[in-house]
Amino acid sequence: MSATHSAVTRPPGRPRPGDQDPGSAETGRRVFGGFRGFRRFRVFRGTDDPAWYRPAVLALLAGTAALYLVGLSASGWANAFYSAAAQAGSVSWEAFFFGSSDAANSITVDKPPLALWLMALSVRAFGLSSFSILLPQALLGVTGVGILTASVRRSAGPVAGLLAGVVLASTPVATLMFRFNNPDALLVTLMVGAAAAVLRSLRTGRARWFVLAGVLLGLGFLTKQLQVFLVVPGLALTYLWAAPHPLGRRLRHVVLGGSAMVAAAGWWIALVELVPAANRPWIGGSQDNSILELTLGYNGFGRLTGDETGSVGAGSNWGETGLLRMFGGEFGAQASWLLPAALVLLVVGLRLRGRAPRTDGRRAAYLVWGGWTLVTGLTFSLMSGIIHPYYAVALAPGIAALVGTGASDLYRSGRRWSLPVLAGVVLGSTVWAFLLMGRSADFLPWLRGLVLTVGLLATGSLLAGMLRSPVLGLTGRALRRTGATLGLVAALTGPVAWSVQTAATPHSGAIVSAGPASSGSGFGGPGGGTRGGAGGAPGGTARAATGGMFTGGTGAMTPGGMPGGMSGGMRGGMGGLLDTVTPSAAVVETLGADADSYDWVAATIGSNNAAGYQLAMERPVMAVGGFNGTDPSPTLARFQQLVAEGRVHYWIAATTMASTDTGGSDASVQIQEWVEQTFPASTVDGTTVYDLSSG
């Protein structure tokens, strides 16, 4: 009955959600038609899918796996801050649960532990290595591409789904994050799953899919806290508008999904809050040992306002805010290659679905992915707190889905204005790619000219496809196909080249960027919106940090970019804050002496400093002051007590102190001063150490 009603009420000439261009299906059959066995392969199966679709998806997933997995260990410990916590969680279930930096549970990382759980389980299964730590991220990337491809295919057809998957897989910052061990890989995959579940609920009318979306969003909160909420407005409002139920039932379903989200996130928060502070590690990133303070402050509203107590610098250190921030400096080459096209296609797509019923699935897809992209993009553009170029990975799925859905709809719409608009999108994307590639002029300098040439040919072919008479012996249909194919080549060549370069380049440290070194632009402030980034790191390796706290325990000042007005005094480069010390064999031997007699073989200021020693020895090293060196963990009195009890063996000197300009604790400064005044110093391979058992 419902199918008959749909057939009667559908406006004439409107494509069905599963329709695709007959020419594209015919071309696909010619290429992949011989693979009849794939018709029985049920992954991503659709009743109306052409024969070429399933092998094409398999090829996409195989190529994505190769891009994300080949040479995965080249980055070493990548972000050693999280690698050390994964090592700790692999040997201590208490450290596993809380996300502690060390197995003796002095302090946690400054995020909830869900992403660490995956890494720690991998280390438990395969042993401690770079590959075992990074493997879960690569697998998450392949999973995210597969989920997005399947979701877009269900709402917009196989061509759209495949294109969306290709765009996501080849976005440079996605390649970076799915080969790196920051929490962003898991966060993005969970958000893609939540959006796909909402669209599935809209399509089937089953509330359980919307509840599943709530659960996935809750797990996203346990990955990177409030950032996951950036996609919630688009998902909730779209469901309230488009779900095939009366308004009262839609409201109940939204409440049910919200409750599932709170439950999926809240159980861990509640347990942490209920455990007495004396029986758990300090909550890293907080000043009063509270997970709620961390959630609402340092990792919450402080990111928006710049008021982040104990952070690495004032809000102005993170670049100028503005609507063009995501297009400027290092941000631009991360994910904005097709962002202008996605925004245009969002408007065009909503125009194409303007007369569709309220429950139209295609328009709901535009609203979901458009809300995702707009809210996330505007938040990143206008926030005053800590922001790094790799945050742009959160934009990649929304951009990919909009490009896949919008380009497919525009090509098939049959409207008189559709081909000129599509030609304009191709031309705009080509010019923007040409400009982005010009920021890294030393990297494949011939490629940008080729992209511009192909893009101009694509634009001309699409416009010529409007003519009724053949051009150069090609019919209008052939010209349109040629233009669409060349347009894809022009639009994807830049991101693919940047992604391959990213995959081939080792990345390490706390702040990393995709692609070759960029000269930046006037958008978003110098250095890509993170003032003072070195920008010249060869091959796109980790950029030097903004601002300065202290250097590592090697006794040498680590050079790094400095934001305006922050050099001088006791502040050195941030190499010790955001990069990791690699201790020599002699240092490891010294610190490892009689290690079984101590809870911590050593202590030093800052989590990254501690991480290098801990990973080298696979023994707990206390990160005094947490990531920034400004957490009051431990206090001087508590550290003196631990030393008196014989629980800490060595102190590794930091050459300069942590800054407290943003209101953080100076306990780490007090501890180092007390150690220097109380214990004799010795030097091992340039590293100054103090034997705390000698006093």
ChimeraX attribute file (.defattr): number of C-alpha atoms within 10 A of each C-alpha:
attribute: neighborCount
match mode: 1-to-1
recipient: residues
	/A:1	5
	/A:2	7
	/A:3	7
	/A:4	8
	/A:5	9
	/A:6	11
	/A:7	11
	/A:8	10
	/A:9	10
	/A:10	14
	/A:11	11
	/A:12	8
	/A:13	9
	/A:14	14
	/A:15	16
	/A:16	14
	/A:17	16
	/A:18	18
	/A:19	19
	/A:20	22
	/A:21	16
	/A:22	11
	/A:23	12
	/A:24	14
	/A:25	19
	/A:26	14
	/A:27	14
	/A:28	17
	/A:29	16
	/A:30	12
	/A:31	13
	/A:32	17
	/A:33	17
	/A:34	11
	/A:35	13
	/A:36	12
	/A:37	10
	/A:38	18
	/A:39	16
	/A:40	9
	/A:41	11
	/A:42	9
	/A:43	12
	/A:44	18
	/A:45	16
	/A:46	17
	/A:47	6
	/A:48	11
	/A:49	19
	/A:50	20
	/A:51	22
	/A:52	24
	/A:53	24
	/A:54	24
	/A:55	18
	/A:56	16
	/A:57	22
	/A:58	15
	/A:59	12
	/A:60	21
	/A:61	21
	/A:62	13
	/A:63	16
	/A:64	24
	/A:65	19
	/A:66	15
	/A:67	23
	/A:68	30
	/A:69	21
	/A:70	13
	/A:71	15
	/A:72	24
	/A:73	19
	/A:74	17
	/A:75	21
	/A:76	18
	/A:77	25
	/A:78	26
	/A:79	24
	/A:80	28
	/A:81	29
	/A:82	30
	/A:83	30
	/A:84	34
	/A:85	30
	/A:86	34
	/A:87	33
	/A:88	29
	/A:89	30
	/A:90	24
	/A:91	19
	/A:92	17
	/A:93	14
	/A:94	17
	/A:95	28
	/A:96	27
	/A:97	16
	/A:98	27
	/A:99	31
	/A:100	33
	/A:101	36
	/A:102	33
	/A:103	29
	/A:104	20
	/A:105	26
	/A:106	24
	/A:107	30
	/A:108	26
	/A:109	25
	/A:110	24
	/A:111	24
	/A:112	29
	/A:113	26
	/A:114	22
	/A:115	26
	/A:116	32
	/A:117	21
	/A:118	21
	/A:119	27
	/A:120	32
	/A:121	20
	/A:122	22
	/A:123	25
	/A:124	16
	/A:125	11
	/A:126	12
	/A:127	15
	/A:128	20
	/A:129	16
	/A:130	19
	/A:131	21
	/A:132	21
	/A:133	30
	/A:134	29
	/A:135	22
	/A:136	22
	/A:137	27
	/A:138	27
	/A:139	18
	/A:140	21
	/A:141	27
	/A:142	24
	/A:143	19
	/A:144	25
	/A:145	28
	/A:146	26
	/A:147	21
	/A:148	26
	/A:149	30
	/A:150	24
	/A:151	27
	/A:152	27
	/A:153	27
	/A:154	23
	/A:155	26
	/A:156	27
	/A:157	27
	/A:158	33
	/A:159	26
	/A:160	29
	/A:161	29
	/A:162	25
	/A:163	23
	/A:164	31
	/A:165	29
	/A:166	23
	/A:167	26
	/A:168	30
	/A:169	31
	/A:170	25
	/A:171	29
	/A:172	32
	/A:173	32
	/A:174	31
	/A:175	29
	/A:176	28
	/A:177	26
	/A:178	32
	/A:179	33
	/A:180	29
	/A:181	29
	/A:182	25
	/A:183	22
	/A:184	24
	/A:185	27
	/A:186	28
	/A:187	27
	/A:188	25
	/A:189	25
	/A:190	25
	/A:191	26
	/A:192	26
	/A:193	21
	/A:194	26
	/A:195	29
	/A:196	26
	/A:197	24
	/A:198	30
	/A:199	29
	/A:200	21
	/A:201	21
	/A:202	26
	/A:203	19
	/A:204	12
	/A:205	15
	/A:206	16
	/A:207	22
	/A:208	16
	/A:209	20
	/A:210	29
	/A:211	24
	/A:212	19
	/A:213	30
	/A:214	31
	/A:215	23
	/A:216	26
	/A:217	31
	/A:218	27
	/A:219	26
	/A:220	30
	/A:221	25
	/A:222	24
	/A:223	27
	/A:224	23
	/A:225	21
	/A:226	16
	/A:227	20
	/A:228	22
	/A:229	17
	/A:230	20
	/A:231	25
	/A:232	22
	/A:233	14
	/A:234	22
	/A:235	27
	/A:236	21
	/A:237	16
	/A:238	23
	/A:239	25
	/A:240	20
	/A:241	16
	/A:242	22
	/A:243	27
	/A:244	20
	/A:245	17
	/A:246	9
	/A:247	13
	/A:248	9
	/A:249	14
	/A:250	19
	/A:251	15
	/A:252	13
	/A:253	22
	/A:254	20
	/A:255	15
	/A:256	17
	/A:257	24
	/A:258	21
	/A:259	17
	/A:260	21
	/A:261	22
	/A:262	17
	/A:263	17
	/A:264	20
	/A:265	23
	/A:266	17
	/A:267	13
	/A:268	16
	/A:269	17
	/A:270	13
	/A:271	11
	/A:272	19
	/A:273	15
	/A:274	9
	/A:275	10
	/A:276	10
	/A:277	13
	/A:278	7
	/A:279	8
	/A:280	18
	/A:281	24
	/A:282	27
	/A:283	29
	/A:284	31
	/A:285	33
	/A:286	26
	/A:287	22
	/A:288	15
	/A:289	19
	/A:290	17
	/A:291	21
	/A:292	17
	/A:293	16
	/A:294	24
	/A:295	22
	/A:296	14
	/A:297	21
	/A:298	23
	/A:299	23
	/A:300	19
	/A:301	17
	/A:302	21
	/A:303	22
	/A:304	20
	/A:305	15
	/A:306	23
	/A:307	20
	/A:308	26
	/A:309	22
	/A:310	27
	/A:311	25
	/A:312	26
	/A:313	25
	/A:314	18
	/A:315	22
	/A:316	17
	/A:317	24
	/A:318	28
	/A:319	25
	/A:320	21
	/A:321	20
	/A:322	17
	/A:323	14
	/A:324	17
	/A:325	24
	/A:326	28
	/A:327	25
	/A:328	22
	/A:329	26
	/A:330	34
	/A:331	28
	/A:332	27
	/A:333	33
	/A:334	31
	/A:335	30
	/A:336	26
	/A:337	28
	/A:338	25
	/A:339	24
	/A:340	17
	/A:341	24
	/A:342	27
	/A:343	18
	/A:344	17
	/A:345	27
	/A:346	26
	/A:347	13
	/A:348	20
	/A:349	24
	/A:350	19
	/A:351	12
	/A:352	19
	/A:353	17
	/A:354	12
	/A:355	11
	/A:356	17
	/A:357	12
	/A:358	13
	/A:359	17
	/A:360	19
	/A:361	23
	/A:362	26
	/A:363	23
	/A:364	27
	/A:365	28
	/A:366	27
	/A:367	23
	/A:368	27
	/A:369	26
	/A:370	24
	/A:371	22
	/A:372	26
	/A:373	28
	/A:374	18
	/A:375	18
	/A:376	21
	/A:377	20
	/A:378	16
	/A:379	18
	/A:380	26
	/A:381	20
	/A:382	17
	/A:383	21
	/A:384	23
	/A:385	27
	/A:386	25
	/A:387	21
	/A:388	19
	/A:389	24
	/A:390	22
	/A:391	19
	/A:392	23
	/A:393	24
	/A:394	28
	/A:395	26
	/A:396	26
	/A:397	29
	/A:398	27
	/A:399	30
	/A:400	32
	/A:401	33
	/A:402	30
	/A:403	26
	/A:404	28
	/A:405	30
	/A:406	28
	/A:407	27
	/A:408	25
	/A:409	27
	/A:410	20
	/A:411	20
	/A:412	17
	/A:413	18
	/A:414	13
	/A:415	12
	/A:416	9
	/A:417	11
	/A:418	19
	/A:419	24
	/A:420	19
	/A:421	18
	/A:422	26
	/A:423	23
	/A:424	17
	/A:425	22
	/A:426	27
	/A:427	24
	/A:428	18
	/A:429	26
	/A:430	31
	/A:431	20
	/A:432	22
	/A:433	26
	/A:434	22
	/A:435	18
	/A:436	26
	/A:437	26
	/A:438	18
	/A:439	19
	/A:440	17
	/A:441	17
	/A:442	12
	/A:443	19
	/A:444	10
	/A:445	12
	/A:446	10
	/A:447	17
	/A:448	23
	/A:449	13
	/A:450	14
	/A:451	24
	/A:452	21
	/A:453	15
	/A:454	22
	/A:455	28
	/A:456	20
	/A:457	18
	/A:458	28
	/A:459	28
	/A:460	17
	/A:461	25
	/A:462	29
	/A:463	20
	/A:464	22
	/A:465	24
	/A:466	18
	/A:467	13
	/A:468	10
	/A:469	12
	/A:470	14
	/A:471	14
	/A:472	7
	/A:473	9
	/A:474	15
	/A:475	17
	/A:476	20
	/A:477	17
	/A:478	17
	/A:479	24
	/A:480	23
	/A:481	20
	/A:482	19
	/A:483	28
	/A:484	23
	/A:485	14
	/A:486	23
	/A:487	27
	/A:488	19
	/A:489	17
	/A:490	28
	/A:491	28
	/A:492	21
	/A:493	18
	/A:494	23
	/A:495	28
	/A:496	19
	/A:497	20
	/A:498	24
	/A:499	26
	/A:500	18
	/A:501	20
	/A:502	26
	/A:503	26
	/A:504	18
	/A:505	21
	/A:506	21
	/A:507	26
	/A:508	23
	/A:509	23
	/A:510	22
	/A:511	21
	/A:512	23
	/A:513	29
	/A:514	32
	/A:515	28
	/A:516	27
	/A:517	23
	/A:518	30
	/A:519	16
	/A:520	24
	/A:521	19
	/A:522	14
	/A:523	23
	/A:524	27
	/A:525	21
	/A:526	22
	/A:527	29
	/A:528	31
	/A:529	29
	/A:530	28
	/A:531	23
	/A:532	24
	/A:533	24
	/A:534	20
	/A:535	26
	/A:536	16
	/A:537	15
	/A:538	13
	/A:539	18
	/A:540	22
	/A:541	23
	/A:542	25
	/A:543	26
	/A:544	26
	/A:545	29
	/A:546	26
	/A:547	29
	/A:548	30
	/A:549	26
	/A:550	28
	/A:551	31
	/A:552	31
	/A:553	26
	/A:554	24
	/A:555	16
	/A:556	13
	/A:557	18
	/A:558	17
	/A:559	15
	/A:560	19
	/A:561	23
	/A:562	23
	/A:563	22
	/A:564	12
	/A:565	8
	/A:566	15
	/A:567	14
	/A:568	9
	/A:569	7
	/A:570	13
	/A:571	20
	/A:572	26
	/A:573	24
	/A:574	24
	/A:575	25
	/A:576	29
	/A:577	27
	/A:578	30
	/A:579	28
	/A:580	26
	/A:581	20
	/A:582	17
	/A:583	21
	/A:584	16
	/A:585	13
	/A:586	11
	/A:587	19
	/A:588	16
	/A:589	11
	/A:590	15
	/A:591	22
	/A:592	17
	/A:593	11
	/A:594	10
	/A:595	17
	/A:596	10
	/A:597	12
	/A:598	17
	/A:599	20
	/A:600	24
	/A:601	25
	/A:602	27
	/A:603	26
	/A:604	28
	/A:605	34
	/A:606	29
	/A:607	34
	/A:608	32
	/A:609	34
	/A:610	31
	/A:611	32
	/A:612	23
	/A:613	28
	/A:614	30
	/A:615	25
	/A:616	16
	/A:617	18
	/A:618	18
	/A:619	25
	/A:620	28
	/A:621	34
	/A:622	32
	/A:623	31
	/A:624	29
	/A:625	30
	/A:626	31
	/A:627	27
	/A:628	27
	/A:629	32
	/A:630	33
	/A:631	31
	/A:632	23
	/A:633	28
	/A:634	21
	/A:635	18
	/A:636	19
	/A:637	12
	/A:638	12
	/A:639	19
	/A:640	17
	/A:641	13
	/A:642	16
	/A:643	16
	/A:644	13
	/A:645	11
	/A:646	15
	/A:647	18
	/A:648	26
	/A:649	25
	/A:650	24
	/A:651	26
	/A:652	26
	/A:653	25
	/A:654	25
	/A:655	21
	/A:656	23
	/A:657	23
	/A:658	28
	/A:659	24
	/A:660	21
	/A:661	14
	/A:662	17
	/A:663	14
	/A:664	23
	/A:665	22
	/A:666	21
	/A:667	23
	/A:668	28
	/A:669	21
	/A:670	15
	/A:671	22
	/A:672	21
	/A:673	14
	/A:674	13
	/A:675	20
	/A:676	15
	/A:677	10
	/A:678	13
	/A:679	16
	/A:680	13
	/A:681	16
	/A:682	11
	/A:683	13
	/A:684	15
	/A:685	12
	/A:686	14
	/A:687	19
	/A:688	18
	/A:689	26
	/A:690	22
	/A:691	18
	/A:692	22
	/A:693	14
	/A:694	10
	/A:695	11
